[in-house]
Amino acid sequence: MFEPIFVFLFGACLGSFAGLLVYRVPKKLSIVRPASHCTQCKAKLPWYMNIPIFSCLFLRARCKFCKACFGWRHFFIELLMAIGLLALYWRFGISPLGIEYAIFYFGLITISFIDLELRIIPDVFSIGGIIIGLIGAALNPDRAFLDALMGVLLGGGVFWLIAYAYYKLRGAMGLGGGDIKLLAWIGSVLGLSAILPVIFISSLLGSFVGIFLMIKNRSGMATSLAFGPFLSLSAIMYLFFHEELARLFYSFFVPGLL
């Protein structure tokens, strides 16, 4: 009875930590010191201003001391993390697979917010994620190491070829190295069969959003998007509905493969 509540609260706390990583890791700041503080007046935040989700709502995302606006980024990260971990608990329980997917989800949410703001995906997440994904596949009897390794090779390889072809045709980078390593990380966790559906879904989502922004901003082909969040959202969709999405994708594009 109390497990779902605990998981939700634990997820919110992880979301608070993820928010700290989103702010500090790209700036190469320590994640330990200094303690949580207002970036404007530098005042140390008391414990009641650090309660995930609730403090942000109560204070309306503002510093109690100088009234500077923190923004609602932390609130959304904490809420997404809490809801996501609760959904993972209901779907996979507290199991080796569920723990692996919780780590994966934590990383995807964190890098999505970094990529949205700064258009970068730090190697500490992508390369670290690949290593953790392969170790998990080697240790977890519910996963196959060879499948994870092939997922890394196909994921990184496909996007590298796309980026290389785009560069040869247009003379500019269409995909960053971070996206390539992110897809390899996704492959290390979700396996070989996830790569093509994830690419397809993320491209579809990215196209819809890109067309909308082109029309809204009248920016034409100059519109650029951070692609990491679309890859992350597609990976999360595949994580929860992998059987349905894989069956639908391969039956439509490669009949008889599955």
C-alpha positions as CSV (number, residue, x, y, z in Angstrom):
1,M,0.0,0.0,0.0
2,F,2.8,2.4,0.9
3,E,5.2,1.3,-1.8
4,P,3.7,3.5,-4.6
5,I,3.8,6.5,-2.3
6,F,7.4,5.8,-1.4
7,V,8.3,5.4,-5.1
8,F,6.6,8.6,-6.0
9,L,8.4,10.6,-3.3
10,F,11.7,8.9,-4.1
11,G,11.3,9.8,-7.7
12,A,10.6,13.5,-6.8
13,C,13.8,13.5,-4.8
14,L,15.7,12.0,-7.7
15,G,14.1,14.8,-9.8
16,S,15.5,17.4,-7.5
17,F,19.0,15.8,-7.9
18,A,18.5,15.7,-11.7
19,G,17.7,19.5,-11.6
20,L,20.9,20.1,-9.8
21,L,22.8,18.1,-12.5
22,V,21.1,20.0,-15.3
23,Y,22.4,23.2,-13.9
24,R,25.8,22.2,-12.6
25,V,27.2,19.5,-15.0
26,P,27.3,21.7,-18.2
27,K,29.1,24.4,-16.1
28,K,31.5,21.9,-14.7
29,L,30.6,22.8,-11.2
30,S,30.8,20.5,-8.2
31,I,27.5,18.6,-7.5
32,V,28.4,18.5,-3.8
33,R,29.4,22.1,-2.9
34,P,28.1,24.6,-2.4
35,A,24.8,23.6,-0.9
36,S,21.5,24.6,-2.6
37,H,21.4,28.3,-2.9
38,C,19.8,31.2,-4.8
39,T,21.9,31.9,-7.9
40,Q,21.0,35.6,-7.7
41,C,21.4,36.6,-4.0
42,K,23.6,33.5,-3.1
43,A,21.5,32.9,0.0
44,K,21.6,29.3,1.3
45,L,18.2,27.7,0.9
46,P,16.6,26.3,4.1
47,W,15.3,22.7,4.0
48,Y,11.7,23.8,3.5
49,M,12.7,25.5,0.3
50,N,14.1,22.2,-1.0
51,I,11.1,19.9,-0.7
52,P,10.6,18.5,-4.2
53,I,7.5,19.7,-6.1
54,F,5.8,21.3,-3.2
55,S,8.4,24.0,-2.4
56,C,8.3,25.2,-5.9
57,L,4.5,25.4,-5.9
58,F,4.3,27.1,-2.5
59,L,7.0,29.7,-3.4
60,R,5.8,30.1,-7.0
61,A,9.3,29.3,-8.2
62,R,10.8,32.3,-6.5
63,C,13.5,32.9,-3.9
64,K,12.1,33.7,-0.5
65,F,14.8,36.2,0.2
66,C,15.3,38.3,-3.0
67,K,12.2,37.2,-4.9
68,A,14.2,36.2,-8.0
69,C,12.4,33.7,-10.2
70,F,14.0,30.3,-10.3
71,G,11.9,29.2,-13.3
72,W,9.7,26.2,-13.4
73,R,12.3,23.8,-14.8
74,H,13.0,22.1,-11.4
75,F,9.3,21.6,-10.9
76,F,8.7,19.9,-14.2
77,I,11.9,17.7,-13.8
78,E,10.8,16.6,-10.3
79,L,7.2,15.9,-11.4
80,L,8.3,14.0,-14.5
81,M,10.8,11.9,-12.5
82,A,8.2,11.1,-9.8
83,I,5.5,10.1,-12.3
84,G,8.0,8.2,-14.5
85,L,9.4,6.1,-11.6
86,L,5.9,5.4,-10.4
87,A,4.9,4.2,-13.9
88,L,8.1,2.0,-14.0
89,Y,7.2,0.5,-10.6
90,W,3.7,-0.4,-11.8
91,R,5.1,-1.8,-15.1
92,F,8.2,-3.7,-13.9
93,G,8.1,-3.7,-10.1
94,I,11.1,-3.5,-7.9
95,S,13.3,-5.9,-10.0
96,P,16.7,-5.8,-11.6
97,L,15.1,-4.8,-14.9
98,G,13.0,-2.1,-13.2
99,I,16.1,-0.7,-11.5
100,E,18.0,-0.6,-14.8
101,Y,15.1,1.2,-16.5
102,A,14.8,3.7,-13.6
103,I,18.5,4.6,-14.1
104,F,17.9,4.9,-17.8
105,Y,14.8,7.0,-17.3
106,F,16.7,9.3,-14.9
107,G,19.5,9.8,-17.5
108,L,17.1,10.5,-20.3
109,I,15.1,13.1,-18.4
110,T,18.3,14.8,-17.3
111,I,20.0,15.0,-20.7
112,S,16.8,16.1,-22.4
113,F,16.6,19.3,-20.3
114,I,20.3,20.0,-20.8
115,D,19.9,19.5,-24.6
116,L,16.8,21.7,-24.7
117,E,18.6,24.5,-23.0
118,L,22.2,24.3,-24.2
119,R,22.0,21.9,-27.3
120,I,24.6,19.6,-25.8
121,I,24.6,16.0,-24.4
122,P,27.5,15.7,-22.0
123,D,29.6,12.5,-22.5
124,V,29.4,11.7,-18.8
125,F,25.8,10.8,-19.4
126,S,25.9,9.2,-22.9
127,I,29.2,7.3,-22.6
128,G,28.6,6.5,-19.0
129,G,25.1,5.2,-20.0
130,I,26.5,3.0,-22.6
131,I,28.9,1.4,-20.1
132,I,26.2,1.0,-17.5
133,G,23.9,-0.5,-20.1
134,L,26.4,-3.1,-21.2
135,I,27.3,-4.0,-17.7
136,G,23.6,-4.4,-16.9
137,A,23.1,-6.6,-19.9
138,A,26.0,-8.8,-18.8
139,L,24.7,-9.2,-15.2
140,N,20.9,-9.2,-15.7
141,P,19.5,-12.6,-16.8
142,D,16.5,-10.8,-18.3
143,R,18.7,-9.2,-20.9
144,A,21.2,-10.5,-23.5
145,F,24.7,-8.9,-23.7
146,L,25.0,-9.6,-27.4
147,D,21.7,-7.9,-28.1
148,A,22.9,-4.8,-26.1
149,L,26.2,-4.7,-27.9
150,M,24.6,-4.9,-31.3
151,G,22.2,-2.2,-30.2
152,V,25.2,0.0,-29.4
153,L,26.9,-0.7,-32.7
154,L,23.8,-0.3,-34.8
155,G,22.6,2.8,-32.9
156,G,25.8,4.6,-33.1
157,G,26.6,3.4,-36.6
158,V,23.3,4.3,-38.2
159,F,23.4,7.9,-36.9
160,W,27.0,8.3,-37.7
161,L,26.3,7.3,-41.3
162,I,23.3,9.7,-41.5
163,A,25.5,12.5,-40.1
164,Y,28.3,11.7,-42.5
165,A,26.0,11.6,-45.5
166,Y,24.4,14.9,-44.5
167,Y,27.8,16.6,-44.1
168,K,28.9,15.4,-47.5
169,L,25.7,16.6,-49.1
170,R,25.2,19.9,-47.3
171,G,28.6,20.7,-45.9
172,A,27.3,21.1,-42.4
173,M,26.6,18.8,-39.4
174,G,23.0,17.7,-39.3
175,L,23.4,15.6,-36.2
176,G,25.7,16.2,-33.3
177,G,28.0,13.6,-31.8
178,G,25.9,13.7,-28.7
179,D,22.9,12.4,-30.6
180,I,25.0,9.6,-32.0
181,K,26.2,8.5,-28.6
182,L,22.7,8.9,-27.2
183,L,21.2,6.4,-29.7
184,A,24.1,4.0,-28.9
185,W,23.2,4.4,-25.2
186,I,19.5,3.6,-26.0
187,G,20.6,0.5,-27.9
188,S,22.7,-0.7,-25.0
189,V,19.6,-0.7,-22.8
190,L,16.7,-1.5,-25.1
191,G,18.6,-3.7,-27.5
192,L,18.9,-4.1,-31.3
193,S,15.2,-4.2,-32.2
194,A,14.6,-0.8,-30.6
195,I,16.9,1.2,-32.9
196,L,14.8,1.5,-36.0
197,P,11.5,2.2,-34.3
198,V,13.1,4.8,-32.0
199,I,14.7,6.5,-35.0
200,F,11.4,6.5,-36.9
201,I,9.3,7.8,-33.9
202,S,11.8,10.5,-33.0
203,S,12.0,11.7,-36.6
204,L,8.3,11.8,-36.9
205,L,7.9,13.7,-33.6
206,G,10.7,16.1,-34.6
207,S,9.2,16.7,-38.0
208,F,5.8,17.6,-36.5
209,V,7.3,20.0,-34.0
210,G,9.7,21.4,-36.6
211,I,7.0,22.1,-39.1
212,F,4.9,23.8,-36.4
213,L,7.8,26.0,-35.4
214,M,8.5,26.9,-39.0
215,I,5.0,28.0,-39.6
216,K,4.7,29.8,-36.2
217,N,8.1,31.6,-36.4
218,R,8.2,31.9,-40.2
219,S,11.7,30.8,-40.1
220,G,11.6,28.3,-43.0
221,M,14.4,25.8,-43.2
222,A,16.5,27.8,-40.8
223,T,14.6,26.2,-37.9
224,S,16.8,24.0,-35.8
225,L,15.8,21.7,-32.9
226,A,17.5,19.8,-30.1
227,F,17.0,16.2,-31.2
228,G,18.0,14.6,-27.9
229,P,14.6,15.1,-26.3
230,F,12.8,13.5,-29.2
231,L,15.1,10.5,-29.0
232,S,14.6,10.3,-25.3
233,L,10.8,10.5,-25.6
234,S,10.8,7.8,-28.2
235,A,13.0,5.6,-26.1
236,I,10.7,6.0,-23.1
237,M,7.7,5.1,-25.3
238,Y,9.5,2.0,-26.5
239,L,10.5,1.1,-23.0
240,F,6.8,0.9,-21.9
241,F,5.3,-0.4,-25.1
242,H,8.1,-2.2,-26.8
243,E,6.1,-5.2,-27.9
244,E,3.3,-3.2,-29.4
245,L,5.6,-0.7,-31.1
246,A,8.1,-3.3,-32.4
247,R,5.2,-5.4,-33.8
248,L,3.6,-2.4,-35.5
249,F,6.8,-1.0,-36.9
250,Y,8.3,-4.2,-38.3
251,S,5.0,-5.6,-39.6
252,F,4.5,-2.4,-41.6
253,F,8.0,-1.8,-42.8
254,V,9.7,-5.3,-42.7
255,P,6.9,-7.9,-42.9
256,G,7.9,-11.3,-41.7
257,L,10.9,-10.2,-39.7
258,L,9.3,-10.7,-36.3
